[in-house]
């Protein structure tokens, strides 16, 4: 009797959820049109950085293996990139894998993340997205933590896309902001010790050249205008600590796999309402 009652309640819940979606869909569409009317004539950031957080929590909330969350998150990233390009964003930087992801997660999870990275590189080439969007792709991070076969694919896609400069996609893999700053200090110390640099010459401009992201900036790319983090966490998680000193930060409560176009547009609306002071 209890089992039959439980099944009946589940059936009723599914039916009501379906009805809610049917009713909400046109309302959502109206809201989307209204939101677009608010941002369409405003300025858009040139460079957007994304911390796509919440994949594992989304999977666990549904009783699924956390690895499935990463797989769904990968599909979401492809969708969000299309939204960003369509908005006219020129530069997108994605925190794909942190240093902690690569050193503190389980072997299965890390292997799956690298598998998704390889899949992403294969798909963006096979589907002609690089040529269609004229995207230049660059990777940065601790490459010594990246498997050789993945690193070979990274170098290949970087070389293939190097002919383009209309849009830029920067992907952080095994990256950590603290580690990046420490390594930059070590490089400076070595150059001072060998006479290649002087202590008095070191300023922000010089220091920036020693960071692992220096090759991104050498292409004329500014540091991020807007940083979007999903999942409701109010922290940066060791992401571009030097580079986002004056970026506008936007924290979204939605878990990454559930991130919607209206969530992106809300971030853009928030950016448009702010007055950027750059510390002044």
C-alpha positions as CSV (number, residue, x, y, z in Angstrom):
1,X,0.0,0.0,0.0
2,X,2.8,2.4,1.0
3,X,4.7,1.6,-2.3
4,X,1.6,2.2,-4.4
5,X,1.0,5.5,-2.6
6,X,4.6,6.5,-3.1
7,X,4.5,5.7,-6.8
8,X,1.3,7.7,-7.1
9,X,2.9,10.7,-5.4
10,X,5.9,10.5,-7.7
11,X,3.6,10.3,-10.8
12,X,1.6,13.4,-9.5
13,X,4.9,15.3,-8.9
14,X,6.2,14.5,-12.4
15,X,2.9,15.6,-14.0
16,X,2.8,18.8,-12.0
17,X,6.4,19.6,-12.8
18,X,5.6,19.1,-16.5
19,X,2.6,21.4,-16.2
20,X,4.7,24.0,-14.5
21,X,7.3,23.9,-17.3
22,X,4.5,24.3,-19.9
23,X,3.1,27.3,-18.1
24,X,6.5,28.8,-17.3
25,X,8.0,28.6,-20.7
26,X,6.1,31.5,-22.3
27,X,6.7,33.6,-19.2
28,X,10.4,32.8,-19.3
29,X,10.4,33.9,-23.0
30,X,8.7,37.2,-22.2
31,X,11.3,37.8,-19.4
32,X,14.1,36.9,-21.7
33,X,12.9,39.5,-24.3
34,X,12.5,42.1,-21.6
35,X,16.0,41.4,-20.2
36,X,17.5,41.6,-23.7
37,X,15.9,45.0,-24.2
38,X,17.7,46.2,-21.1
39,X,21.2,45.2,-22.2
40,X,21.2,45.2,-26.1
41,X,22.2,48.9,-26.4
42,X,24.7,49.0,-23.5
43,X,28.4,48.3,-23.5
44,X,29.6,44.7,-23.3
45,X,32.9,43.7,-21.6
46,X,35.7,43.0,-24.0
47,X,37.1,40.2,-21.9
48,X,34.9,37.8,-19.8
49,X,36.5,35.2,-17.4
50,X,34.4,32.3,-16.1
51,X,34.7,30.1,-13.0
52,X,32.2,27.3,-13.9
53,X,31.6,26.0,-10.4
54,X,29.0,23.5,-9.1
55,X,29.2,20.5,-11.5
56,X,29.7,18.0,-8.7
57,X,27.1,19.5,-6.4
58,X,24.6,19.4,-9.3
59,X,25.3,15.7,-9.9
60,X,25.1,14.8,-6.2
61,X,21.8,16.6,-5.8
62,X,20.4,14.2,-8.3
63,X,22.0,11.2,-6.8
64,X,24.5,10.9,-9.7
65,X,28.2,10.2,-9.9
66,X,30.1,13.6,-9.6
67,X,31.9,12.7,-12.9
68,X,28.6,13.0,-14.7
69,X,28.4,16.6,-13.4
70,X,31.6,17.4,-15.2
71,X,30.3,15.8,-18.4
72,X,27.1,17.9,-18.3
73,X,29.2,21.0,-17.4
74,X,31.3,20.5,-20.5
75,X,28.2,20.5,-22.7
76,X,27.0,23.7,-20.9
77,X,30.3,25.4,-21.6
78,X,29.9,24.9,-25.3
79,X,26.5,26.5,-25.1
80,X,27.7,29.4,-23.0
81,X,30.6,30.1,-25.4
82,X,28.1,30.5,-28.2
83,X,26.1,33.0,-26.2
84,X,29.2,35.0,-25.4
85,X,30.4,35.1,-29.0
86,X,26.9,36.1,-30.1
87,X,27.0,39.0,-27.7
88,X,30.2,40.3,-29.3
89,X,32.6,39.3,-26.5
90,X,36.1,39.3,-28.0
91,X,38.0,37.4,-25.3
92,X,36.8,34.6,-23.0
93,X,39.0,32.9,-20.3
94,X,37.8,29.7,-18.7
95,X,39.0,28.2,-15.5
96,X,38.8,24.6,-16.8
97,X,41.0,22.9,-14.3
98,X,42.6,24.4,-11.2
99,X,45.9,23.4,-9.7
100,X,44.0,21.8,-6.8
101,X,41.8,19.9,-9.3
102,X,44.9,18.3,-10.8
103,X,46.7,17.5,-7.5
104,X,44.0,16.8,-4.9
105,X,41.1,15.1,-6.7
106,X,40.7,11.4,-7.3
107,X,42.6,9.8,-10.2
108,X,39.3,8.9,-11.9
109,X,38.0,12.4,-11.7
110,X,41.2,14.0,-13.0
111,X,41.4,11.5,-15.8
112,X,37.8,12.3,-16.8
113,X,38.6,16.0,-16.8
114,X,41.6,15.4,-19.1
115,X,39.3,13.2,-21.3
116,X,36.8,16.1,-21.6
117,X,39.6,18.5,-22.5
118,X,40.7,16.2,-25.3
119,X,37.2,15.8,-26.4
120,X,36.7,19.5,-26.5
121,X,39.8,20.1,-28.6
122,X,38.7,17.4,-31.0
123,X,35.2,18.7,-31.3
124,X,36.1,22.4,-31.8
125,X,38.3,21.4,-34.7
126,X,36.1,18.7,-36.3
127,X,33.0,21.0,-36.2
128,X,34.9,23.9,-37.8
129,X,34.2,26.2,-34.9
130,X,37.7,27.7,-34.9
131,X,37.4,28.7,-38.6
132,X,33.8,29.7,-38.3
133,X,34.3,32.0,-35.4
134,X,37.9,32.8,-36.2
135,X,39.1,31.9,-32.7
136,X,42.6,31.9,-31.4
137,X,43.0,29.4,-28.6
138,X,45.6,29.5,-25.9
139,X,46.2,27.4,-22.8
140,X,48.0,28.3,-19.6
141,X,48.8,26.6,-16.3
142,X,51.2,24.0,-14.9
143,X,51.8,21.9,-18.0
144,X,54.1,19.5,-16.2
145,X,50.9,18.1,-14.6
146,X,49.3,17.6,-18.0
147,X,49.6,14.1,-19.7
148,X,51.8,14.2,-22.7
149,X,49.1,13.1,-25.2
150,X,46.9,16.0,-23.9
151,X,49.7,18.4,-24.1
152,X,50.4,17.4,-27.7
153,X,46.8,18.2,-28.6
154,X,47.0,21.5,-26.8
155,X,50.1,22.5,-28.8
156,X,48.4,21.4,-32.0
157,X,45.2,23.4,-31.6
158,X,47.2,26.4,-30.5
159,X,49.3,26.3,-33.6
160,X,46.3,25.7,-35.9
161,X,44.3,28.6,-34.4
162,X,47.3,31.1,-34.3
163,X,46.3,32.6,-37.7
164,X,43.2,34.1,-36.2
165,X,42.8,37.2,-34.0
166,X,39.1,38.1,-34.1
167,X,38.2,36.2,-31.0
168,X,40.3,34.6,-28.2
169,X,39.6,31.7,-26.0
170,X,42.0,31.2,-23.1
171,X,41.8,28.0,-21.1
172,X,43.4,27.5,-17.7
173,X,44.4,23.9,-17.0
174,X,46.1,22.8,-13.7
175,X,46.4,26.6,-13.0
176,X,46.8,28.3,-9.7
177,X,47.2,32.1,-9.1
178,X,49.4,31.7,-6.1
179,X,51.6,29.2,-7.9
180,X,51.8,31.5,-10.8
181,X,53.0,34.4,-8.7
182,X,55.6,32.2,-6.9
183,X,57.0,31.0,-10.2
184,X,57.2,34.6,-11.5
185,X,59.2,35.6,-8.4
186,X,61.6,32.7,-8.9
187,X,62.1,33.7,-12.5
188,X,62.8,37.3,-11.5
189,X,65.3,36.1,-8.8
190,X,67.2,34.0,-11.3
191,X,67.4,36.8,-13.8
192,X,68.6,39.2,-11.1
193,X,71.2,36.7,-10.0
194,X,72.5,36.3,-13.5
195,X,72.5,40.0,-14.3
196,X,69.6,39.8,-16.8
197,X,67.4,42.1,-14.6
198,X,67.9,44.7,-11.9
199,X,65.9,45.1,-8.7
200,X,65.3,48.7,-9.5
201,X,63.8,47.8,-12.9
202,X,61.0,45.7,-11.4
203,X,57.5,47.3,-11.6
204,X,54.0,46.0,-12.4
205,X,54.7,46.0,-16.1
206,X,57.9,44.0,-15.8
207,X,56.4,41.6,-13.2
208,X,53.5,40.9,-15.5
209,X,55.9,39.6,-18.1
210,X,57.1,36.9,-15.8
211,X,53.6,35.4,-15.2
212,X,52.5,32.4,-17.1
213,X,49.7,34.5,-18.7
214,X,52.2,36.9,-20.2
215,X,51.9,35.3,-23.7
216,X,48.2,36.1,-23.6
217,X,48.8,39.8,-22.9
218,X,51.5,39.9,-25.5
219,X,48.8,39.5,-28.1
220,X,47.3,42.8,-27.0
221,X,44.7,41.2,-24.7
222,X,43.6,43.2,-21.7
223,X,43.0,41.6,-18.3
224,X,39.4,40.5,-17.6
225,X,36.7,43.2,-17.5
226,X,34.2,40.8,-15.9
227,X,34.6,37.6,-13.9
228,X,31.5,35.4,-13.5
229,X,31.4,32.6,-10.9
230,X,28.5,30.2,-10.6
231,X,27.2,28.1,-7.7
232,X,26.8,30.8,-5.1
233,X,30.3,30.6,-3.7
234,X,31.8,34.0,-3.0
235,X,35.4,33.4,-3.6
236,X,38.0,33.3,-6.4
237,X,39.5,29.9,-5.7
238,X,43.1,30.9,-6.7
239,X,42.0,32.1,-10.1
240,X,44.1,34.9,-11.8
241,X,44.8,36.6,-8.5
242,X,47.1,39.2,-10.1
243,X,45.2,39.7,-13.3
244,X,41.7,40.4,-11.9
245,X,42.8,43.1,-9.4
246,X,40.4,45.6,-11.1
247,X,38.0,43.2,-12.7
248,X,34.3,43.5,-12.0
249,X,33.1,40.3,-10.1
250,X,29.7,38.7,-10.5
251,X,28.6,35.8,-8.4
252,X,25.6,33.7,-9.5
253,X,23.7,31.3,-7.3
254,X,22.9,28.9,-10.1
255,X,25.0,25.7,-10.4
256,X,27.0,25.6,-13.6
257,X,25.0,22.9,-15.4
258,X,21.8,24.9,-14.8
259,X,23.3,28.2,-16.0
260,X,20.9,29.9,-18.4
261,X,21.1,32.6,-21.0
262,X,19.2,34.9,-18.7
263,X,21.9,34.3,-16.0
264,X,24.5,35.5,-18.4
265,X,22.5,38.5,-19.5
266,X,21.9,39.4,-15.8
267,X,25.7,39.4,-15.3
268,X,26.0,41.7,-18.4
269,X,23.3,44.0,-17.0
270,X,25.1,44.2,-13.6
271,X,28.4,45.0,-15.4
272,X,26.7,47.8,-17.4
273,X,25.3,49.4,-14.3
274,X,28.7,49.7,-12.6
275,X,31.2,52.5,-12.8
276,X,34.7,51.1,-13.3
277,X,37.2,53.1,-11.2
278,X,40.4,50.9,-11.5
279,X,41.3,51.7,-7.9
280,X,40.9,55.5,-8.3
